[in-house]
Amino acid sequence: MHNNPRFSNRVSQIAKSAIHEMTRLSKQVDDVAFLSWAKPTVDTPEHIKEGAVNAIKEGLVGGYSENAGLLSLREEIVKKLKRDNNIDANPSQIILTVGAIEGLSAAVMALVDPGDEVILPTPTYSTHIRQVVIASGKPILIPLIEEEGFKWDIEAVKKAVMPKTKAIIYCSPSNPTGTVYSEWELRQLAEIALEHNLVIITDEAYEYFVFDDHRHFSVASIPEMRKNVISTYTFTKTYAMTGWRLGYLLADEEFIPQITKAHIPFAICAPVVSQYAALAALQGSQDCVAEYRQHYLKMRNLMCKRLDDLSSVFDYVKPGGSYLMFPKILLPEGKDSTAFCVKLLLKGKVSTTPGIAFGPTGQSHLRLSFCVSEDQVNLAFDRMEKFLTK
Ligand SMILES: Cc1ncc(COP(=O)(O)O)c(C=O)c1O
């Protein structure tokens, strides 16, 4: 990569986001069927918007909140963590952040010195890898075992731990594979973390979108782990609040002042209007979350059925959660996932995301998103059938 001396090496070495590149390219093509967007396509529920509107009318949103966020919201989050994550927390262990993303960035910044190593699975959400690189850390990518449903290779993780290893970062349910790592796997990671005094940073963005007999497990629910875990969550996916930019992190009190030192120069505080919307989200009916989960499950089943009809083109692991899946392309031209995606877009009018965007073992894969309508899934697959099997 060519480095312009005006810019930091840290940022120059980061490749352009393949996800955003595909989105840009997709906009140049008419009438595209989209399976590439990993964001809810429905609007934020009315009662949540009303929470924000009321706070605006009452003059509550013009100033900063506490750096950690509104106490009333952190108190609601404590109740949610107890109810849904089996975690005993208190408000002083929570920081509201600008999406989960800013919480993850602040956590990485608080832990990683230049040259420190951070273990991540591959494929994984590439933003995590970039966050480590921006902190001048070294990402150590451990291939997941695809043949066993994208499972963690625990022995490989053990071997990868070095004196400079600081942390392990993962998302479960996973973007891009839709894998829900089992409680057993996560307890194994927790043991490794305790043995070597590493910090596990979790990204639980898709915690509510879990299907069949899979269960979402939060490592912070293991009491002995509390000094070795920073957990991040978001309102983005759960309540279709992508644009409100609100998430939060949970960490032991020992971490909070350090993470706050990174949080302040990034954000000062999370958007206050969004904090009031989030308060309405947590205090109101949770029916919308159940509805989204039902819809995603239906779309997952439809997408798997349509992929079964394309078994000469794709092999896949059925996702246990999130609204994403990661089929392997069996055709020889699928070896370069970017070229395959571009061709599928320009000639087949279907927008997907190249697997290579998610780590080296993502090559020969596509990421498909099923947080779309039934018509969109069917349109995309009708086109893929026509284009890929002719
Ligand atoms: C795994 C994962 N984490 C975090 C995010 C972004 O979350 P937020 O909008 O809360 O920053 C995404 C968005 O796609 C994601 O897939």
The ligand as a MOL file (V3000), in Angstrom:
LIG
                    3D

  0  0  0     0  0            999 V3000
M  V30 BEGIN CTAB
M  V30 COUNTS 16 16 0 0 0
M  V30 BEGIN ATOM
M  V30 1 C -21.2160 -7.1840 14.7070 0
M  V30 2 C -21.5840 -5.7490 14.6120 0
M  V30 3 N -21.2350 -4.9140 15.5940 0
M  V30 4 C -21.5430 -3.6150 15.5600 0
M  V30 5 C -22.2390 -3.0760 14.4860 0
M  V30 6 C -22.5620 -1.6330 14.4740 0
M  V30 7 O -23.2470 -1.3100 15.6300 0
M  V30 8 P -23.6090 0.2030 15.9960 0
M  V30 9 O -24.5490 0.7110 14.9580 0
M  V30 10 O -24.2390 0.0500 17.3250 0
M  V30 11 O -22.3480 0.9740 16.0510 0
M  V30 12 C -22.6070 -3.8910 13.4240 0
M  V30 13 C -23.2950 -3.3130 12.2540 0
M  V30 14 O -23.4400 -3.8860 11.2330 0
M  V30 15 C -22.2810 -5.2640 13.4920 0
M  V30 16 O -22.6350 -6.0970 12.5140 0
M  V30 END ATOM
M  V30 BEGIN BOND
M  V30 1 1 1 2
M  V30 2 1 2 3
M  V30 3 2 2 15
M  V30 4 2 3 4
M  V30 5 1 4 5
M  V30 6 1 5 6
M  V30 7 2 5 12
M  V30 8 1 6 7
M  V30 9 1 7 8
M  V30 10 2 8 9
M  V30 11 1 8 10
M  V30 12 1 8 11
M  V30 13 1 12 13
M  V30 14 1 12 15
M  V30 15 2 13 14
M  V30 16 1 15 16
M  V30 END BOND
M  V30 END CTAB
M  END
